[in-house]
Amino acid sequence: PASAALVLHEFVWLLLAFSVVAFPALVLHEFVWLLLAFSAVAFPALVLHEFVWLLLAFSVVAFPALVLHEFVWLLLAFSVVAFPSLVYLDVPKSAPRRAQFSRFALVIPYLCDQISA
């Protein structure tokens, strides 16, 4: 297990170093997904921090239109899985207000897609 973790760690960093020099377009795809896979297994608490910030940093440089779309969806997906109590923390307790919040929550992805288009 320890050796396997080190192999993946070294592989990811070597892949990143090679990709930056030879295939810059592959950096986001390979590095972020390998980091996500490793983090999910070894350090689940780091998944949101590392994945979202690396994706955001690369996207700002390479694909500015994807920043909002990816960041919002990843943050939402992680929040629902890891911190479900935070997702509805500010949702009012009454049923009509809860329904209003649900409609608003469905509008957010649509707005993100419209802005990034």
NORUR-V137956 format. One line per field, one symbol per residue. psi: psi as a letter, one per 40 degrees, with the letter a starting at -180 (. if undefined). burial: b if it has 16 or more other ideal C-beta (glycine too) atoms within 10 Angstrom, else e. Layout:
psi = ???
burial = ???
//
This chain:
psi = ddddddddddddddddddddddgdeeddddddddddddddddgdeeddddddddddddddddgddeddddddddddddddddgddddfdehididdddddddddddddddddddde.
burial = eeeeeeebeeebeebbeebeeeeeeebbeebbebbbebbeeeeeeebbebbbebbbebbeeeeeebbbbbbbebeeeeeeeeeeeeeeeeeeeeeeeeeeeeeeeeeeeeebeeeee
//
